[in-house]
Structures are given as C-alpha cells and as structure tokens.
Amino acid sequence: MSTSSHVRNTGDTVAAWAARTVVGVPTLLPTPRSPDDLRTSPLTQAVATHCPYCALQCSMTLTPSASTAVVEAGVGGLCSKGWSSAALLDSPRRLTSPLVRDGRHGRLREAGWDEALDVAAAGFRWARQQAGPDAVGVFGGGGLTNEKAYLLGKFARVALRTSQIDYNGRFCMSSAAAGAMRTFGLDRGLPFPLADIGDAGCVLLVGSNLAETMPPVMQHLSRQRESGGALIVVDPRRTPTAAAATLHLQVQPGTDLALANGLLFLALELGHVDEDYIEARTTGWPDVRRAVSASWPAQVELTTGVSEPDLREAVRMLAATDRAVILTARGAEQHAHGVDTVSSFLNLALALGLAGRPGSGWGCLTGQGNGQGGREHGQKADQLPGYRKLDDPAARAHVAAVWGIDPTDLPAPGRSAYELLDALGEDGGPSALLLMGSNPVVSAPRARHVQARLAALDCLVVADVVLSETAVMADVVLPVAQWAEEDGTTTDLQGRVLLRRRALDPPAGVRTDLHVLAGLANRLDVPTGFPSEPEAVFDELRRASAGGAADYAGISYDRLAAGEKLHWPCPYEGHPGTPRLFLDRFATPNGRANFVAVHPPEQVEPVDAEFPLLLTTGRVAAHYQSGAQTRRIDVLTDAAPTAFVELHPFLAERLEVADGERVRVSTRRGEAFLRTRLTDTIRPDTVFVPFHWAGRQRANSLTSDALDPVSKMPSFKLCAARIDRVAEAVR
Ligand code: SF4
C-alpha cells in the first residue's frame, strides 16, 4: 500500500473549524506539505516494530517501498488500522511546524520552536503567578509511551508543582483497574498470558466486540471453539463477536451487575461454588453470598432481559470446565457503577475458584495502545511511578529521592480527568493546560460542555501529530513525532513490556514529546531532570518503579532488544518477568482475594416520556478512539466515512424512520445528526452510536458526565435518548 496518497480534508475537520468559529477564535489552516517535501531521511531498511493503536500492540515490520514506508504483518496478523498505520507518517495533513495564536482571538500561524515554547512557558508562568501551581493543568493520554507518561507526571509535579494532572485512560480502564485493586490488591489488565484464552474450556466475554476492535484475538477464540470450548458473549448488540458465540446474552445496557449476581445465585443453587478455594484463598464470601441471595432468576430476567434458561445455560457452561476465563471490557466498565460491575464479575470468578490458577481467571481487555503502562507511571491524579500512591508517605519519599526533591514538595492527589476538564477556566480550576496525546473535544463525555471549558482557558498548549479538534482550539500547537520516529516502550494488555524502535527520522520541524517536556521544563527554570533520550528516561523510570507494585527495575532496553519477553513485575536484572500473577498469593496484605458485596444500582438516568430510548456508544472496526489519526487515512475513511445511529427495525417502524434517513438523536446534554442504520442485531429498546466522529456527528455531545464514585469513570455506555426525524426536529 502506498502511503503517499492524498489525504482528504474530511467533513469532520470542517466541522471542527465550524465549532471553533462558534467560540470565536478563527484558525488558519497550515499549508499541507507534499510527501516528498516532508521527510529528509526516508526509511531505508526493514524495522520490526509494533502497531501504534490498541493495547494488543501487534508486531509488524515497517518496510521501505518506493519513497515511503509500508507495513508487513507480524505473526498474529493485523487489522485494517494496523495495516494502514504507516499512511499517517507521510500524510500531508500532519503538523510539521509549531503554531502560535496571535492574541486571544487571533489566528494560529506558523512559528519557530523557540517562540512556541516561550509562549507556552510564559502562559504557564502567568497562570501560576495569578493563582498558584494548581492554576496549570496537565492532561495526558493512554497512547503515550511509558517514557512519556512517566516524564509527563514528573513534569507536572516537579516543573509545574501542580496536582492537576490526569489522562484520558480514566475514560477507558479506570473501573477495571479500581475493581482489580480492591479484589486482588493489584491492577494488571490480564494477570495471565492472552494465549490462555485459546485453551479455555469456557470464556465469558462481557462488553467487548473483539471481532471489530481487536480482530487478531479472534484467532485465540477460534482455537478455543475448535477445541470444544464454549464462548459466552454478553452484549446488548449481536455484534460479529456475539454472532460467533456459543451463547449470546443480549443484556439490557447497564444491567451487567444484575446479570453477574444472578449467575452467582445460580452457581450457588446448582452447587458449582468452590468452597475449598474460597476457604483457602479469599475473604468476604459471607457478605457476597448474602448480597446475591435476592438475585432470583426470574428477577434477573426481568432486569436484564436475559431469559432464565439462558442464565442457567451460561452457569452450566462456566462450571463444566476447570479452565474458565471471565473477561470484562468497556461495555461493562464505562458506567457510573462500573467498578461495582467489575466487582460482580470478580466475585463470580472467585466463587468458581478461577483466579490465580493456571489456565483460568478474570481479566480485563485494555483498550488504548499503552493503556496499561500509561496508568502505571504517574499521569493519574493520585499516582506516582510504579503504581505508587501519592498519599502514601513511603511512596512519596521513594520517588522524591529519585527525582532529587523534598517529599513535601510533591503535590497532593488532584482532580480526575472529567473533574479536571470540568474545572477549566472556573474559579479554583486551572486557567492554563498542557494537553499531550489526547483529543477530549471528541472523546470526553458531555463534550459540548468540555469544549466550552477548554475555550475558557487563558492558555491551552497542545502537543499532537495532527491538528485535532482540540488542537485547533489551542494557543500553542506543538507538532510531535509519531510512533515510528522515536524509541519508546509500551506495556500491552497482558503486562508485557515492548520496545518500539525508531525506524526513521521525524520530518524537519517535528520534535518528540520528550523534547517538548525538556524544553518547557528548562523555560520554567528546571534545567535538569528532563532527559529527552527515551532510554535515559526509561532507566530513571526503572529506579522510580523499583519496589513498587509495577516494578520495572529489571527490564532494560538491552533485554527487550535481545527479544526477552518480560512481563512486570520484574524486580531485578536476570529476573524472568511474571507472565502469571497470583499463583501463590494475591497482592493484598494477607495474600487473599477480597470478595466485595455489590448490589444492582439505581439507573443514573432512567428513560422517560421525553427520552424513552437507551443510548449506548462504542467503536467500529476502521477507527481508533477519537479518530484523530484514523479519520485522516483514506482507506479507513472509505471503509467508515461517517457516524450513524443503529436501531432495530421495530423501533424504526414505531418512529417512522427509514434506513439511511438522517435523524436527530438527542439527550439531556445535546444532539447529534446521524443517518440511521437498521439492524435486527440490536435490542429494540436500545440505540447505538459510534464515538469516533466530531461536529454534528459527535456521540459525546450526547453522553452523560455521571461519574463512578470510585473510579470517576463517566457513563459512556448508557443514557436516555430520543430520536426525531429531522423535518420534525426542525419544525
Ligand atoms: Fe493494531 Fe490493535 Fe489492530 Fe493489532 S488489533 S493491528 S494492535 S489496532
């Protein structure tokens, strides 16, 4: 595939310009570069690397072809996003010069790096002088390498001294992480190798459409099915993954917890609970046993929409093997009660004796490319590197020593991601923000409100590859290198650390995120402690994480380059890493896993006469997260050019809308204008909108900012909505 083809300015980009105009700050579109002008040193030899997108981090090879780079698949194959990922390297739409806005309401114009960094640093200094260190916020991303995530956290706490840092992984993994922490005492997405699911006698997959979001995983599930294993999929939609299942439980959105409690009730009734395991390895069982005692099948059927025979069949399948695996993902987790929902499935896994045994267990399917490593090394509001906690005096002392500062100079925990965005420009909230590797104008809940908060900032600095919908609002835009243009490590969904090697130089005018942090720190009078060489940052990360839960001390670039497969914790050089956790003990103080009693929640936003439908959001195969990258790749926009609203023909008939008709979808937060897509694979009470698009197609104009009380995860997967024909809506 040639990557030199012209990349179109999509309708979404146009919508972003329009949105910016609404807030009154016009922007000058940078001149597109021709691919031939872009790069001074093209790829000359094949380089083994990993896909830049999801947490599967598929291996692949970048190979020179004509004047550009192309992708060859690694052993596991690639999805369309991976195949086309090199296209953005030479895209004329990528940023190749810093941009600075002339005055608050002026235009963005091209600038030199010194000027752009000077303006950014001056904005941060001014905000700090007005209202103290917390007047500057930092917002990171789950796609940043371990080195960037680590240095961003250090930059916030050491160079800015702010507590106001969080990242978009809060919108992705936080409920699973919090659930795992309170049950196992440790959060690692999969505590066992991914390949285990291919050997499982039964897989219960809750809220994941792997066939479209991580297609290479399906080969493990195919192997599992061919060996006689059962696959149970819990999803409100009969997705391609659900269609491949032995049993599809087409649950009503937001009722997964009730379903899990109902399955546990039946496991008890049918005598499948492993009392010996519970006695030997857990605490808290009596409370959970009591909590599920009211989860009668008839009641669960009423709540979830899953029939009693199907509930019984699911329990029979899970209990028929000693190699059962329970996996949760965003469908179960992205709710205002996501942590309790994760706990309900963890309870089921513990009651069946699955966790901490080879070949079985509970795991979570991490989404973003470095969603795992990105949450371990300090860009979370409450966290220091190595999964240390900011409110732990010993953790503060350890990290402060590595950073060469007094522990008392470390700030306290700050606001979570949405709370931080919600506070921007408000009294007591940040008036300046550094944003790196994220596009919250598209990906945050209640996005119209978030857009307004960003517009209220005195100084917004965005480091990105492209002029995203958030970057277009910035006062300073810093063009940064892409995955193939710099060294760095990521940690995949099974806790394995991977080394991505620099394959080619970034275009002239582009610098790395590490250079950005070093340049800003220098201008903020912190001239040392911010190396821009990735290996030097990683070596410091190793020291900072040493002795922590996510211990990387024994992992080095040399070991990774030599092909060693290292899963953390890996506490010393020569340690083989830990592919399987919890075989002897859990990471709790007493070594036992904690049952946590949870009850089905009240709906945070019940349907009513005005908003009678259940809206859920999600992904399509061709796009990744906010679409900032994938909406600029022709082959992907050709495959999925626009958003849509999926609804059942019965509902369409009731609403008198036709397939392909443009409708208005609205909620209590806002509206989106979308084409209908009729399918009998969705529940008639539920509508689905993918969230990769911006402007009037933006799903997150609709979503709710109700937050989980523990994880602060927004309720992306459920809110009340209505659909109107556009003619009626206009009238
Ligand atoms: Fe990339 Fe994920 Fe697709 Fe693999 S499954 S090619 S890591 S996007």
Residues whose N, C-alpha, C, O or C-beta is under 5 A from the ligand:
A	BS01	SF4	C51 Y53 C54 L56 Q57 C58 L78 C79 K81 G82 T213 M214 P215 P216
